[in-house]
Amino acid sequence: MTTMPRAADASSPSSSSSSRISRPFRPGSPPPGAWLVVALACAGQFLVVLDVSVVNVALPSMRADLGMSASGLQWVVNAYAIAFAGFMLLGGRAGDLYGRKRMFLVGLALFTLASLCGGLAQDGWQLLLARAAQGLGAAVLAPSTLTIVTSAVSEGAARARAIATWTAVGAGGGAAGGLVGGVLVDTLSWRWVLLINVPVGAVVLLSSLRWLPESRAGDRRRLDLPGAVLVTAGLGVLAYGISQTEAKGWTATATLLPLAAGLALIVLFLVVEARTAAPLMPLGLFRARAVSSANAAMFVNGSAMFSMWFFMTLYAQNVLGYTPLEAGLALVPSSLAVLIGSKSAPRFMPVLGVRNVAVLGTVIAALGFGWQSLMTVRGDYLTEIMFPGILMMLGAGLTATPLAALATSGAAPGEAGLVSGLINTSRTMGGSLGLAVMSTIAAARTASVGGTAGTAGSGRGTAEALTEGYALAFRTGAGVLLGAVVLMVVWLPWPPRRVSTGSTG
């Protein structure tokens, strides 16, 4: 019995042609014809994940140019993340019903157009609207990427390597955001962190029109648009309520009302899903232990991991005085670590077991977060940025691949896109709420020790106060990850130790 995903058995031209490609090729690897499909899908995933993090180093420049508030800068990140998380399930279901290639192209086109609008924005609200539209495009695009990858490659070691490549590319997109953003801001302007998506998106779009195969599963049931709107609105209102605690406190009406409204919308979403004939998220899916436990673990891990790049780039710029480019270069070792972790995970999974690799990765990440929380104002690069950053992202890479494999392992062909969207939703939804919480915690700590700058950094707060705030955010992240370790040890299923590869390589 294999522990790798069976998530996309829907027929496609790629999978049929793959069997006709002559040997030799590396045993356990996708055949040469499938790699083009995998590469295009990974390119789409790279753009989507890159845009989650690439704006971080540009936040101070955005604020100066558009006159945005510190809390507004947090929403430059969260407007994208919330729209991304809230509509991803809809995007996954749309791919199953109407075609994965079609949804890939629609999502990529919307993402590219919204990037153009954001790069040309002349006011803060225009930028936030463009970021939300980018998130919507990413939500339609992202679920199809994993399903296209798994459809193109036969189950076994080849698919394990293809999924590891997809995971590594996605993780690398998030990791490379700081460096790419730093280069663009220093050499051009903040606008190019968005405008760079336009030519890249156009190339991927044209290539995909020519080379991507089409596949779908299921009948043409109506999409659950009310469900998507409810979960997106609930998440957005909840994140807004959390962000209000920084200025108003937890007991203020301005905080309690959006918190209560957000929770009510999420509860209403669950009620709608239980009653509708064609739910966006069939609640029965969570009866499968692998699906429910892996998504819960991904949610908790994401709530800590997502904020790492946000606070690391702010610490480097606001406290240590790095330029955007220097901040991006400082995080290159972390970027490499997440790639190494993602690509190494499939090698450890057959030996240690899928479950144990996920637990090990989270423990390593928690150690990195704990180490990073010891940061000081003097900021020695090796011990206060590079080494803890490597541990955090090495752990993140080791964790993501086995959790994705577990979550998709029990999916039926007709639910492949849905489960792919669900695992991405769990990570991003956890991350958006986690960022709101961590930002609030950091800002409150900064204010309590004498600083006046928000976490996005206006430069008015003292370096000591900002450092205290960032350090508390990392300590909180370490505690969250230790909680995730307990959750995984108790809940994740015990699959067979060895993965059936279907090959002798």
C-alpha positions in Angstrom: 0.0 0.0 0.0 1.5 3.3 -1.0 1.6 6.4 1.2 1.8 8.8 -1.8 -1.2 10.6 -3.2 -3.8 9.0 -5.4 -5.2 12.5 -5.9 -5.6 12.8 -9.7 -6.4 9.7 -11.6 -8.5 11.6 -14.1 -7.4 10.8 -17.6 -5.4 13.4 -19.5 -3.4 13.5 -22.7 -0.2 13.8 -20.7 -0.8 10.6 -18.8 -1.7 8.6 -21.8 1.2 9.9 -23.9 3.7 9.3 -21.0 3.4 5.6 -21.4 4.4 5.7 -25.0 7.6 7.6 -24.4 10.6 5.3 -25.0 13.1 4.5 -22.3 15.6 5.0 -20.9 14.8 7.7 -18.3 15.7 7.7 -14.6 13.8 5.0 -12.8 11.2 6.5 -10.4 11.2 9.8 -12.3 8.5 11.3 -14.5 9.0 10.5 -18.2 10.5 13.4 -20.2 7.2 14.4 -21.8 5.6 14.8 -18.4 8.3 17.2 -17.2 7.1 20.0 -19.4 3.6 19.7 -17.9 5.1 19.6 -14.4 7.3 22.6 -15.2 4.4 24.8 -16.4 2.2 23.9 -13.4 5.2 24.6 -11.1 5.7 28.0 -12.8 2.1 28.9 -12.0 2.5 27.8 -8.4 5.8 29.8 -8.1 4.1 33.0 -9.1 1.2 32.5 -6.7 3.4 31.8 -3.7 6.0 34.4 -4.6 3.4 37.1 -4.4 2.6 36.1 -0.8 6.0 37.2 0.4 7.6 39.4 -2.3 5.8 42.6 -1.1 7.3 42.4 2.4 10.5 44.2 1.7 8.6 46.8 -0.3 6.2 47.8 2.5 8.2 50.8 3.8 8.5 52.1 0.2 4.7 51.5 -0.4 3.9 53.4 2.7 6.0 56.4 1.8 4.8 56.6 -1.8 1.0 56.0 -1.1 0.7 57.5 2.3 -0.6 54.3 3.9 -0.9 53.6 7.6 1.0 50.9 9.4 -2.2 48.8 9.8 -2.8 49.4 6.1 0.5 47.8 5.2 -0.5 44.6 7.0 -3.5 44.5 4.7 -1.3 44.7 1.6 -0.2 41.2 2.7 -3.5 39.9 4.1 -5.9 41.2 1.3 -4.0 38.8 -1.0 -3.8 36.0 1.5 -7.5 36.1 2.6 -8.9 36.2 -0.9 -6.5 33.5 -1.8 -7.5 31.2 1.1 -11.2 32.0 0.9 -11.8 31.3 -2.8 -9.3 28.4 -3.2 -11.8 25.7 -2.5 -14.1 27.2 -5.2 -11.1 27.2 -7.5 -10.4 23.6 -6.8 -14.0 22.5 -7.4 -14.2 24.6 -10.6 -11.1 22.8 -11.9 -12.7 19.4 -11.2 -15.9 20.3 -12.9 -14.9 22.6 -15.8 -11.3 21.6 -16.5 -8.0 22.0 -14.7 -6.3 23.7 -17.7 -9.2 26.1 -18.2 -9.2 27.2 -14.6 -5.4 27.4 -14.7 -5.6 29.8 -17.6 -8.4 31.9 -16.2 -6.7 32.2 -12.8 -3.3 33.1 -14.4 -4.9 35.8 -16.6 -6.7 37.4 -13.7 -3.6 37.3 -11.6 -1.5 38.9 -14.3 -4.0 41.7 -15.0 -4.4 42.4 -11.3 -0.6 42.6 -10.9 -0.6 45.3 -13.6 -3.3 47.3 -11.8 -1.5 47.0 -8.5 1.8 48.1 -10.0 0.1 51.2 -11.4 -1.9 52.0 -8.3 -1.9 55.7 -7.2 -3.7 55.3 -3.9 -3.7 52.9 -1.0 -7.2 51.6 -1.7 -6.3 50.9 -5.3 -3.4 48.8 -4.2 -5.5 46.8 -1.7 -8.2 46.2 -4.3 -5.6 44.9 -6.8 -4.0 42.7 -4.1 -7.4 41.1 -3.4 -8.0 40.6 -7.1 -4.5 38.9 -7.3 -5.6 36.7 -4.5 -8.8 35.7 -6.3 -6.8 34.9 -9.4 -4.3 32.8 -7.4 -7.2 30.9 -5.7 -8.5 29.8 -9.1 -5.0 29.0 -10.4 -3.3 27.3 -7.4 -5.5 24.2 -6.9 -5.1 23.2 -10.6 -1.3 23.2 -10.3 -1.1 20.2 -8.0 -3.8 18.3 -9.8 -2.1 18.9 -13.1 1.1 17.6 -11.7 -0.4 14.4 -10.2 -2.4 13.8 -13.4 0.7 13.9 -15.5 2.8 11.4 -13.5 2.0 7.8 -12.5 1.6 7.0 -8.9 4.7 5.8 -7.0 8.2 7.2 -6.7 7.8 9.3 -9.9 4.8 11.1 -8.5 6.6 11.5 -5.1 9.4 13.3 -6.9 7.0 15.4 -8.9 5.1 16.5 -5.8 8.4 17.2 -4.1 9.3 19.4 -7.0 6.0 21.2 -6.8 6.4 21.7 -3.1 9.9 22.9 -3.4 9.0 25.4 -6.2 6.2 26.7 -4.1 8.3 26.9 -1.0 11.1 28.5 -3.0 8.6 31.1 -4.3 7.8 32.1 -0.8 11.5 32.0 0.3 12.7 33.9 -2.8 10.2 36.7 -2.2 12.5 38.7 0.0 15.5 38.6 -2.4 13.4 39.2 -5.5 11.6 42.1 -3.8 14.8 43.6 -2.5 16.5 43.6 -5.9 13.4 45.1 -7.5 12.9 47.8 -4.9 16.6 48.8 -4.8 17.2 48.9 -8.5 13.8 50.0 -9.8 10.9 50.8 -7.4 8.3 49.0 -5.2 5.9 48.9 -8.2 8.1 46.3 -9.9 7.4 43.7 -7.2 4.0 43.6 -8.9 4.8 44.6 -12.5 7.4 41.8 -12.8 4.4 39.3 -12.8 3.1 40.7 -16.1 5.8 39.5 -18.6 6.4 36.3 -16.6 2.6 35.6 -16.4 2.2 36.3 -20.1 4.9 33.8 -21.1 3.5 31.1 -18.8 0.0 31.8 -20.2 1.0 31.4 -23.8 3.0 28.3 -23.1 0.2 26.7 -21.2 -2.3 27.4 -24.0 0.0 25.3 -26.2 1.3 22.5 -24.0 -0.9 21.9 -21.0 -3.4 18.9 -21.4 -7.0 19.3 -20.2 -8.6 17.0 -17.6 -11.7 17.2 -15.5 -13.7 14.9 -13.2 -17.3 14.8 -12.1 -20.4 16.3 -13.6 -21.2 20.0 -14.2 -22.8 20.7 -10.9 -23.4 24.3 -9.9 -20.5 25.9 -8.0 -21.2 26.8 -4.3 -20.6 30.5 -4.7 -22.5 31.4 -1.4 -20.1 29.1 0.5 -17.1 30.8 -1.0 -18.4 34.2 -0.2 -19.2 33.3 3.4 -15.9 31.7 4.2 -14.0 34.6 2.6 -16.0 37.2 4.3 -15.8 35.4 7.6 -12.0 35.1 7.4 -11.6 38.7 6.4 -13.8 40.1 9.1 -12.2 37.8 11.7 -8.7 39.0 10.7 -9.9 42.6 10.8 -11.2 42.1 14.3 -7.9 40.6 15.4 -6.0 43.6 14.0 -8.3 45.9 15.9 -7.1 44.6 19.2 -3.8 46.4 18.7 -5.4 49.8 19.0 -8.7 49.1 20.8 -8.0 46.1 23.0 -9.8 42.8 23.2 -12.8 44.1 25.1 -13.7 47.1 23.0 -16.9 47.1 20.9 -14.8 47.8 17.8 -13.0 44.5 18.4 -15.7 42.3 19.7 -18.2 43.1 16.9 -16.0 42.0 14.0 -14.7 39.0 15.9 -18.3 37.9 16.6 -19.4 38.6 13.0 -16.5 36.7 11.6 -17.2 33.6 13.7 -20.9 33.8 12.9 -20.1 33.9 9.1 -17.8 30.9 9.4 -20.5 29.0 11.4 -23.0 30.0 8.7 -20.6 28.7 6.1 -20.5 25.3 7.8 -24.3 25.2 8.0 -24.6 26.0 4.3 -22.1 23.3 3.5 -24.1 20.7 5.5 -27.3 21.6 3.7 -26.4 22.3 0.1 -26.7 19.6 -2.5 -23.3 20.5 -4.1 -21.2 21.8 -1.2 -18.0 23.7 -1.8 -16.4 21.7 1.0 -18.2 18.4 1.7 -17.9 18.0 5.4 -18.0 14.2 5.0 -14.5 14.5 3.5 -13.1 15.2 7.0 -14.2 11.7 8.2 -11.0 10.5 6.5 -8.4 10.8 9.3 -5.6 11.5 6.9 -7.5 14.5 5.3 -8.7 16.0 8.6 -5.5 15.6 10.6 -3.1 16.7 7.8 -5.2 19.8 7.1 -5.3 20.7 10.8 -1.6 20.3 11.1 -1.1 22.4 7.9 -3.3 25.1 9.4 -1.4 25.3 12.7 2.0 25.2 11.0 1.0 27.8 8.5 -0.1 30.2 11.3 3.5 30.4 12.5 5.5 29.9 9.2 3.6 32.5 7.2 4.7 35.3 9.5 8.4 34.4 9.5 9.3 36.3 6.3 7.2 39.3 7.3 9.0 39.8 10.7 12.5 38.8 9.5 12.5 41.4 6.7 11.1 44.0 9.1 13.8 43.2 11.7 16.5 43.5 9.1 15.3 46.8 7.8 13.7 48.5 10.8 16.2 47.4 13.5 19.5 46.6 11.7 19.2 49.2 9.0 19.5 46.9 6.0 18.5 48.1 2.6 15.7 46.1 0.9 18.4 44.3 -1.2 20.6 43.6 1.8 17.5 42.2 3.7 16.7 39.9 0.7 20.3 38.7 0.5 20.4 38.0 4.2 17.6 35.5 3.8 19.1 33.6 0.8 20.4 30.8 3.1 16.9 30.4 4.4 15.6 30.2 0.9 18.0 27.5 0.0 17.1 25.6 3.2 13.4 25.4 2.4 14.2 24.0 -1.0 16.6 21.4 0.5 14.0 20.4 3.0 11.3 20.0 0.4 13.4 18.0 -2.0 14.9 15.8 0.8 11.5 14.9 2.4 10.7 12.1 -0.2 14.1 10.4 0.5 13.3 10.3 4.3 9.6 9.3 4.0 10.2 5.7 2.9 12.7 5.2 5.7 11.3 7.1 8.6 7.6 7.1 7.6 5.5 10.0 6.3 4.2 10.9 9.7 7.6 11.0 11.4 9.1 13.2 8.7 6.3 15.8 9.3 6.9 15.7 13.0 10.6 16.0 12.7 10.3 19.0 10.3 8.0 20.8 12.7 10.4 20.2 15.7 13.3 21.6 13.7 11.2 24.7 12.7 10.2 25.2 16.4 13.9 25.2 17.4 14.6 27.8 14.8 11.7 30.0 16.0 13.0 29.7 19.6 16.5 30.6 18.5 15.2 33.6 16.5 13.3 34.9 19.5 16.7 35.6 21.2 17.4 38.4 18.6 19.0 41.6 19.9 19.4 45.1 18.7 23.1 44.5 17.6 21.9 41.7 15.4 24.8 39.4 14.7 24.0 38.1 11.2 25.2 34.5 11.7 23.5 33.8 15.0 20.5 36.1 14.8 19.4 35.8 11.2 21.2 33.1 9.1 21.3 30.0 11.4 17.9 30.3 13.0 16.4 31.1 9.6 18.0 28.0 8.1 16.4 25.9 10.9 13.0 27.5 10.5 12.8 27.0 6.8 14.5 23.6 6.7 11.8 22.4 9.0 9.1 24.0 6.9 10.3 22.2 3.8 10.5 18.9 5.6 7.0 19.3 6.9 5.1 20.4 3.8 5.7 17.5 1.5 4.5 14.7 3.8 1.5 16.6 5.0 0.5 17.3 1.4 1.0 13.6 0.6 -1.1 12.5 3.5 -3.9 15.0 2.9 -4.4 13.9 -0.8 -3.8 10.2 -0.2 -7.5 9.3 0.2 -9.0 11.6 -2.4 -11.3 10.2 -5.1 -10.6 11.4 -8.7 -13.6 13.6 -8.6 -12.4 15.4 -5.5 -8.7 15.8 -6.5 -8.9 19.6 -7.1 -11.0 20.1 -4.0 -8.5 18.3 -1.7 -5.6 20.1 -3.4 -7.4 23.4 -2.8 -8.2 22.4 0.8 -4.5 21.7 1.7 -3.5 25.1 0.2 -6.4 26.8 1.9 -5.5 25.3 5.3 -1.9 26.7 5.1 -2.9 30.1 3.8 -5.9 30.6 6.0 -3.8 29.6 9.0 -1.1 32.0 7.8 -3.4 35.0 7.3 -5.0 34.6 10.7 -1.6 33.9 12.2 -0.1 37.1 10.7 -3.0 39.1 12.1 -2.4 37.6 15.6 1.4 37.8 15.5 1.3 41.4 14.2 -1.0 42.4 17.0 1.2 40.7 19.6 4.4 42.3 18.3 2.8 45.8 18.1 1.4 45.5 21.6 4.8 44.5 23.0 6.5 47.3 21.1 4.1 49.8 22.5 4.4 48.5 26.1 8.2 48.9 26.2 8.2 52.4 24.8 7.9 52.2 21.0 5.3 53.9 18.9 5.8 52.3 15.5 3.5 49.6 14.3 4.9 46.3 13.1 5.1 47.5 9.5 7.5 50.1 10.7 7.3 53.8 10.4 10.7 54.2 12.0 9.3 56.2 15.0 9.7 53.4 17.5 13.1 52.6 19.2 15.1 49.7 17.9 14.9 48.1 21.3 11.1 48.3 21.4 10.7 46.9 17.9 13.1 44.1 18.7 11.1 43.1 21.8 7.9 43.0 19.7 9.5 40.9 16.9 11.1 38.5 19.5 7.8 37.9 21.2 6.2 37.1 17.8 8.9 34.4 17.3 8.5 33.0 20.8 4.7 32.7 20.2 5.4 31.0 16.8 7.7 28.5 18.6 4.9 27.7 21.0 2.4 27.2 18.2 4.7 24.8 16.4 5.2 22.8 19.6 1.5 22.5 19.8 1.5 21.3 16.2 3.9 18.6 17.1 1.6 17.3 19.8 -1.4 17.5 17.4 0.5 15.4 14.8 1.8 12.8 17.2 -1.7 12.3 18.5 -3.8 12.6 15.3 -1.8 11.8 12.2 -2.4 8.2 10.9 0.4 5.7 11.0 1.0 4.6 7.3 3.3 1.8 6.4 7.0 2.7 6.9 8.0 2.1 3.3 6.5 3.8 0.3 5.6 1.5 -2.6 7.5 3.0 -5.5 6.4 0.7 -8.3 10.0 0.7 -9.6 13.3 -0.7 -8.7 15.2 2.5 -9.1 
